[in-house]
Amino acid sequence: MGNTASGNSKHSQVLGNEVSFWLDFKRPVTILDCTVGYGGHAEMLLDRSDRATRLVGLDQDSQAIAFSQERLVRFAERVVLRKGNYRDLKRHLGDMGIGKVEGVLFDFGVSSPQLDDPARGFSFQQDGPLDMRMDQTTGSTAAVLVNSVREDELADIIFHYGEERYSRRIARAIVRERERQPIETTGVLASVIAGAVPAVYRHGRIHCATRTFQALRIAVNCELEGLEPALRDAADILAPGGRICAISFHSLEDRIVKHTFRSLAQGAEARLSLLTRKPIIAGEQECMVNPRARSAKLRVAERASEEMTL
């Protein structure tokens, strides 16, 4: 969901041209956008595809679905949007009587409107409640996590999901602070992190809270656990010649995508062929317009024809 939006107007989708290239089939198809977000990729795909192409969009964020419904209204019956998680993509398609699709798009991570909304609690740039849930109607918040998990477990979360070298220092500082008073806001958490790390790290190239916030978001939403099963389900519902595009925003996601694609492309019963040996990254011009595109990596795989799988 690496999209940017401002109000109801302009919206920049990460690697939009590249996604459109790989999912352009020159004929009527059905495309499943598993992370429709604020509709940037969906709009571009529908604009550039055959007029009979249909798109099914999933997202667990109610605000994103509402925004996309308004944004994509001009495409009328060509679009169906459903609130839901990509882990349940087979069920959602089954409910609509769709057995196979020609294109699948995953755009992992947090959309810019989510990051820019202090009430969502994803960012340390503005103070807000420490929430971080993609679906605000269910599950525990990041505040619950940081105020209840044991110090060693918290350090492991920050280290494994954030790849943060100072995870133990940060976890220790969080526990000390919560013993004094509960940590309820992004501002307080960012301040605690800044006080726990060395000064040279505090003033480094990236904000010293970046990796910890990433780790907590991943843990709150159980993001990594669902990636491989969803990619495998996507391969199952692809029609022969269909393609999966997967955009990741950090090394943990990209590693899972790479290994899953490779696994599905090997052996006697290989279902996919790899169309991108190395990930596609955003060009310098796109990164200048949308700095968050710098970390994006796109991998593409294609469903083998029936003849190849026999």
Phi, psi and omega in degrees: 000040183282064183249158171237143179216152175225109183059233179248019188252241190295152187207123184249122181259134182294132178053037183298316180295322181292317177297316180298323179298311185285336181253023175263107185259357177061023179199168179294128180219175171245129180244134176254113174264103188284346180222066191296332176054232183262020166083009183296307178295318182301315180297316180296317180296318180290323178296324188261356184261173174304144184295345178263000178292138178250152177228131173253126181244132177244144170197143180272356181264114182299322179296320180295317179299316180298318179296314182294325178300319179289318183294323187260011185300330182292344179270356172047237188288356178285347186237135170232123179247137181225138174283121180174168182264145180296345175296337182254027186299323180295319180295316181297317178294320178299320179299332180264003179074024180258122181267318183227151174229160181266335182224141175226133178237130169243128175235090188285161176102197185252137178282156180300319177301325176293316179297323186278352181264108182302331183292342181276337174077019181275336190241150176265000183290329177227144182286138180193175179298143183276081185259284177073007178280133172294317177252105185283003179265356185209159175083172181268150180278170175295329178298318177299317182296308185290338181264358185231333185285143177300153184303316182292323177292319179297318178297320179295318178300312182294323180288311186284318183271338180251350184050044184265119184292334181258031185302320183288321175300315183294316179299319179297318180293322179296316180296319178299317181293318183289338174290333178278314176196149181300144177269111188244346185232159179295324180296316179295315180298315179299322179294319178298316179298314181300324180284347184266340186256160178299153183301321182295328178283326181297331182247032182280189183296320176248155181300139185295345179266354187304309185291324179292317178298319177300314182298315181294320178298315179298317181293316181300319185261004181049046189294313188288329182299329185268353187294304184298313178302322180292320178296321179291320176296321179298320177297324180295322187266003177283133171288156176307131183085355178287163186228147173248128171250129180232120178254122177245162185235000172208166190298329181295314178296312184298324179298317180294316179300311182301311183291323179292314177301315180298318180299319182283350180256006184242159175089175183294332182252033179303133181255336184239156167239142183277125178263344178231107178291323174242152182293147174276134179242163182289146177285167183300321181295316178296320181295328178292320180285320183227090184304334181290348178287345184300328183266000184282139176227129181250128172239144184228137176225154184237140177289131179295152176291160181301324181296322183290334184270352180283000000 
